[in-house]
Amino acid sequence: MKKQITINTLSETKKLGIKIGKYAIENSIITLSGDLGAGKTTLTKSIAKGLNIEKTVNSPTFTICKIYKGRLSLYHFDAYRLEGSNEDLGFEEMIDGDGVAVIEWPQFMGDIIPNERLNINIVINDNDSRNIEFIAIGLKYEELLEKILC
C-alpha cells in the first residue's frame, strides 16, 4: 500500500511522528529515507514522544544505534556511516526485537531489514514543504498506516 501526504510545517512533522509512535506496535520496523536535513531525525524524535519516551532523542550518527525505553523500546539506527560496510554488527536482534526499530538511511543496512515494514521517504520541496511517501509492506503495516493517516 502506497500513500503520500504533504507536510508544510515543523509542527505538522512533529504531530505525524507522535501519531506514528502512538499507534506503533511491538516488533515494528520503520525505515526513513531522504536527503540530509529532510526531517528524519525530527520525525524520529516525535515517534519517541508518541512512545512516551522522556529521554532526549538525538541522532546516533557516531554510535549507529541508540536504545530508548518508553511504552515500547525504540531502537534508533542511523546507518549513514555503514555505507560500503559488509560487517555483521549484530543488529538483527534489535530489529526483530520487542520494540520499534526506526532506521535512518536503510539502504546502508543491507539485507538484514525484513521485507515487511513501513518505509517512509521524505522529499524536500522548493517551498520547504515535505512530501512524505509511505509504503506499507505487510498487513500490520497497512493497518498502522491507516491509523496514522485517518
C-alpha positions in Angstrom: 0.0 0.0 0.0 1.4 3.4 -1.0 0.2 6.8 0.3 1.6 10.3 0.0 1.0 13.5 2.0 2.5 16.9 2.1 3.7 18.5 5.3 4.0 22.2 5.4 5.4 22.9 8.9 7.7 21.5 11.5 4.7 21.3 13.8 2.9 19.0 11.3 6.0 16.8 11.1 6.0 16.5 14.9 2.3 15.7 15.0 2.8 13.0 12.4 5.7 11.4 14.4 3.7 11.4 17.6 0.8 9.6 15.8 3.2 7.0 14.4 4.6 6.4 17.9 1.2 6.3 19.5 -0.1 3.6 17.1 3.2 1.6 16.7 3.1 -1.9 18.0 5.7 -4.3 19.3 8.2 -5.6 16.7 7.6 -2.8 14.2 10.2 -1.7 11.6 10.1 1.8 10.2 12.6 3.0 7.6 13.3 6.7 7.0 14.8 7.8 3.7 15.5 11.3 2.5 18.3 13.8 1.9 20.3 15.3 4.8 18.1 17.9 6.5 14.8 16.3 5.2 13.5 15.7 8.8 14.3 12.1 9.5 15.6 12.7 13.0 12.9 15.2 13.8 10.3 12.6 12.8 12.1 10.0 15.0 12.2 12.4 18.0 8.4 12.7 17.6 7.9 9.0 17.3 9.7 8.7 20.6 7.2 11.2 22.2 4.4 9.1 20.9 6.0 6.1 22.6 6.1 8.0 25.9 9.9 8.3 25.9 11.0 11.1 28.1 14.8 11.0 27.4 16.1 13.4 24.8 16.5 11.6 21.5 19.3 12.7 19.2 20.9 11.2 16.1 23.1 8.1 16.7 25.4 9.0 13.8 28.6 8.1 15.7 27.2 5.1 17.6 24.9 3.8 14.8 22.2 2.7 17.3 20.7 4.2 20.4 18.1 2.5 22.6 15.3 4.4 24.5 12.7 3.0 26.9 9.1 4.0 26.8 5.8 2.3 26.2 7.8 0.2 23.8 11.6 0.3 23.4 12.8 2.5 20.5 15.9 1.2 18.6 17.0 4.3 16.7 19.5 3.4 13.9 21.4 5.9 11.8 23.1 3.7 9.2 24.7 6.6 7.2 28.2 5.6 8.4 27.7 2.0 7.3 27.9 2.9 3.6 30.1 0.3 1.9 30.5 -1.8 5.0 29.8 -5.5 5.0 30.4 -6.1 8.7 28.0 -8.2 10.7 27.2 -5.8 13.5 24.6 -7.9 15.4 21.6 -5.6 14.9 19.2 -8.3 13.8 18.1 -9.0 17.4 17.1 -5.3 17.9 15.4 -5.1 14.5 13.4 -8.3 15.3 13.0 -7.3 18.9 10.2 -6.4 21.2 10.2 -2.6 20.4 10.1 -0.3 17.4 13.1 -0.1 15.1 13.5 3.2 13.3 16.2 3.1 10.7 17.5 6.2 9.0 19.5 5.5 5.8 18.2 1.9 5.5 19.9 1.4 2.1 23.2 1.0 4.1 21.8 -1.8 6.3 21.9 -4.4 3.5 19.5 -7.3 3.7 19.1 -7.5 7.4 16.0 -5.4 7.3 12.9 -7.7 6.9 10.7 -7.3 3.9 7.6 -6.4 5.9 8.0 -2.9 7.2 6.8 0.7 6.9 9.0 2.7 4.5 8.8 6.5 4.8 10.6 8.6 2.2 10.8 12.4 2.8 11.4 14.8 -0.1 12.1 18.5 0.4 10.1 20.7 -2.0 11.2 24.1 -3.3 9.0 25.9 -0.8 10.5 23.9 2.1 7.4 21.8 2.5 7.9 18.0 2.5 6.3 15.3 0.5 6.1 12.2 2.7 5.6 8.9 0.8 4.6 5.9 2.9 5.0 2.3 1.6 3.4 -0.2 3.9 4.6 -3.8 3.2 2.6 -6.3 5.1 -0.8 -6.3 6.8 0.3 -4.9 10.1 2.0 -2.0 8.4 -1.1 -1.4 6.2 -3.2 -1.3 9.4 -0.7 1.1 11.0 -0.7 3.4 8.0 -4.5 3.5 8.0 -4.4 4.6 11.7 -1.7 7.2 11.1 -3.4 8.9 8.2 -7.0 8.8 9.5 
